[in-house]
Amino acid sequence: MDFALSPEQESIRDAVAKLCERFDDAYWLARDADGAFPNELHQALAAEGFLGMCIPQEYGGSGLGITEAAIMMQAIAQSGACMSGASAVHMNIFGLNPVVVFGTHEQKTRMLPPLIAGREKSCFGVTEPDTGLDTTRLKTRAERRGDRYVVNGQKIWTSTAQVADKILLLARTTPLEGVRKKTEGLSLFYTTLDRTKVEVRRIEKMGRKAVDSNQVFFDGLEIPIEDRIGEEGRGFEYILHGMNPERILIAAEAVGVGMVALEKATAYAKERRVFGRPIGQNQGIQHPLAENWMELEAARLMTMNAAWLYDRGDNAGAAANAAKYLAGEAGFKACTQAVMTHGGMGYAKEYHVERYLRESLIPRIAPISPQLVLCYIAERVLGLPKSY
């Protein structure tokens, strides 16, 4: 049993960290103020081939695993980019996994290279206002009309829809009352976000201003049949292939956010002097930070374990959910402690830790709440009866 990164994995981590040094605290403070999408980071990662990390080499990618992607995403977040940097490329890494697994050769040849090269950006349309995580009750309809589908409905919390060229869209093609199982009748599409038929409304939020979140309204969006991924009615099954990788990557990002917060807090504790001594000499400062490191390291190891299981083709569901939960909680605690370690200055934007704290709430909440992770572990691992 070897827990060390391979030389190749270390080189990925170091190369990403080196690239991210171009985008310092001042850059992210400015993006937090003006809300501009970090195109410079997106294009820099594309130029170095990192956006195709998990896409097969046949289509221009690197053909690596979720393990390497998790290492990359932790490095981006830990650079100080936090969720603003990670979310700018997050969809590229896991989102099109259903296309890789279930798409035709023609679809993969057409859809994947522009994403890898950074010529196109994509967004993910699944969540709806009235359904939340109850995905099988989606109301957005895609009605077949000859060789096209016509989509009407609404999505919410669709990240990067302001800048996206494409959307991976889950919509109901057979009404719920017309299927044997509620997981049937949903279809998956990867298509152009035609803004003459789609309205995108930004949601103002407390953090990650540089990466937009939106309500998206579809009014007669036409999708050619060749943009449907796999068989009609099996979209829910296909979308599941992106869920465990998403949880793993979110966990890695949460660890990265927590680690950079811990680094800032530790540096401040060494420098800040009160009553003639550095505050880091006081156990009231030392012990919480030491606890943060242990929790983050435990979460990182769980994340790497989940990625390893996924890349081996084993069942990674429990490990991926556990990693997301542990990392979300550990990252949030580390960011909270970083603010408290800075005292009043932790509330000042120029010290950056308040931004980390605001952004640390994202992996705690999304893509699944901590409560539903606990339900999953209780039911799937411990065998307890379903509670909802």
Secondary structure, 3 states (H helix, E strand, C coil): CCCCCCHHHHHHHHHHHHHHCCCCHHHHHHHHHHCCCCHHHHHHHHHCCHHHCCCCHHHCCCCCCHHHHHHHHHHHHHHHHHHHHHHHHHHHHHCCHHHHHHCCHHHHHHHHHHHHCCCCCEEEECCCCCCCCCHHHCCCEEEEECCEEEEEEEEECCCCCCCCCEEEEEEECCCHHHCCCCCCCEEEEEEECCCCCEEEEECCCCCCCCCCCEEEEEEEEEEEHHHEECCCCEHHHHHHHHHHHHHHHHHHHHHHHHHHHHHHHHHHHHHCEECCEEHHHCHHHHHHHHHHHHHHHHHHHHHHHHHHHHHHCCCCHHHHHHHHHHHHHHHHHHHHHHHHHHHHHHHCHHHCHHHHHHHHHHHHHCCCCHHHHHHHHHHHHCCCCCCC
